[in-house]
Amino acid sequence: MFWKVLGAIVLVWLVFVLLGWIIKGLFWMITIGVIAVGIYILYKAMTSDSKESQHR
C-alpha cells in the first residue's frame, strides 16, 4: 500500500514537472510569435501608408 501511494505521488509530480516544462516552452514560442506578428503589422502599416501618399 505504501509503495502504491508513493508511486502515485511520484507520478503526479512527474506530470506537473512535464506540464510546467511544456508551458514554459510554449510561453516563449508564443511571445516570439506575438513580437513577430507585431513587427509584421507595423511594417505593413508603414509601407501601405507611404504607398497611399504616393498615389495622391
C-alpha positions in Angstrom: 0.0 0.0 0.0 2.8 2.4 0.9 4.5 1.8 -2.5 1.3 2.4 -4.4 0.8 5.8 -2.6 4.4 6.7 -3.2 4.2 5.7 -6.8 1.1 7.8 -7.3 2.7 10.8 -5.7 5.8 10.4 -7.9 3.6 10.0 -11.0 1.6 13.2 -10.2 4.9 15.1 -9.5 6.3 14.0 -12.9 3.1 15.1 -14.7 3.4 18.5 -13.1 7.1 18.8 -14.0 6.4 17.9 -17.6 3.4 20.3 -17.9 5.5 23.1 -16.4 8.3 22.4 -18.9 5.9 22.3 -21.9 4.1 25.5 -20.8 7.4 27.3 -20.2 8.5 26.4 -23.8 5.2 27.4 -25.3 5.3 30.7 -23.4 8.5 31.7 -25.2 7.2 30.5 -28.5 4.0 32.5 -28.1 6.0 35.5 -27.0 8.2 35.3 -30.1 5.2 34.8 -32.3 3.4 37.9 -30.9 6.5 40.0 -31.4 6.9 38.8 -35.0 3.3 39.5 -35.8 3.5 42.9 -34.2 6.6 43.7 -36.3 4.8 42.5 -39.5 1.7 44.6 -38.8 3.9 47.6 -38.1 5.8 47.1 -41.3 2.6 46.7 -43.4 1.2 49.8 -41.8 4.3 51.8 -42.6 4.6 50.6 -46.2 0.9 50.9 -47.1 0.9 54.4 -45.6 3.8 55.5 -47.9 2.2 53.9 -51.0 -1.1 55.8 -50.4 0.7 59.1 -50.1 2.5 58.5 -53.5 -0.8 57.8 -55.3 -2.3 61.2 -54.3 
